[in-house]
């Protein structure tokens, strides 16, 4: 995530409050379109097999067992 975009959004929010609510300034000078937008890359998602692979590698002798769902 972009630190610059976060900083711009914070600055814009502070100046918006100063302009509209508190009327300390006549207008918000933050007017750069898209400056607060972020376009992060999508995070990789593990498959079910990848999640259980470390538990399967440990085997029953390690004392760890693969979850079997809800047991009541």
Buried (B, 14 or more C-beta within 10 A) or exposed (E): EEEEBEEBBEBBEEBBEBBEEEEEEEEBEBEEEEBBEEEEEEEEEEEEEEEEEEEEEEEEEEEEEEEEEEEE
